[in-house]
């Protein structure tokens, strides 16, 4: 798996990938079937409070990783994807 950040794309280590919540891909607003994708995603979110929690956990993790990647790039350091932000 690859994590796309504003600073580049980074491989997600297997031990981190196993901890990530199972969330469907976000709808592509430019896709020909965007309306259907959005509707399906909303139905998935509404189906269970756990789905909303999992989505928020993944979103927060991605934001933290994006910040860490940017800081590493700024400092000229190597960035390695971690589970920081999943707690």
N, C-alpha and C positions, 0 to 999 in steps of 0.2 A: 504494500500500500504506500501511496505517496501523499504527503501533506503539502498542499499548495498554500504558500504564505505570500505576503506582499514583498518579501525579501528573497523569494525563490521557492523551489520545490525540494522537499526533503523526504528521504525514506522513513517510514514509521517502523521502528523495531517491532519484531513479532510480539515481545512481551507487553509492549504498549498497545499494539493493535488488539490483543486479546482482551484488554480492559475497556476498550471503547464501547459505548452503548450502541446497540443496533438501531440505526435510524435510516430511513429511506433517503435517497438523494433528494436534494431540494429541487423544486420545479425550475425548469429553464424558461424564463420569461420570453425568450426569443424562439422557442420551439413552436412548430405549427400547432401542436396540441397543448400549448401552455395552459389554457383554461382547464383542460381535463387534468393535467398534472397538478395544478394548484388545488383543484377540488379533491383529488385523491389524497394529497398531502394533508389537507384540512380534515378530511374524514379520518385519516390515520391519527392525527393529533387528538381529535375529539373522541376517539375510540377508547382511550384509557388515560387516566391521570399519569400513569407510569410513562406513557409515550411523551407527554409534555416534559416530564422530569428528564427523561433520557435526551430529548432534543436540547433542552437547556444546558445539561451537562456537557454535551458535545460542542455546543456553540461556545460555552465559556472556555472549554479546553482549547478550542481553535483560537479564540482571542488571546489567551495566555501564550500559546505557542507562537502566534504571530508577533507578539511583543518581545518574546525571548529571542526569536530569530532576528528581529530588527536590531535588538541590542547587541547580539553577537556579531552581526554584520558591521554595525557601527564601530565595534571594538576590534574588528579584524579577527574575531575568534571563530572557532568551529562550532556550529550549532548542531546539536543532536536532539531529535524529537524525544520528549519525555512524557510522563504522565502528570506533570505539573498542570494544575487547573481542573483535574478530574475529580478531586475530592469533594 
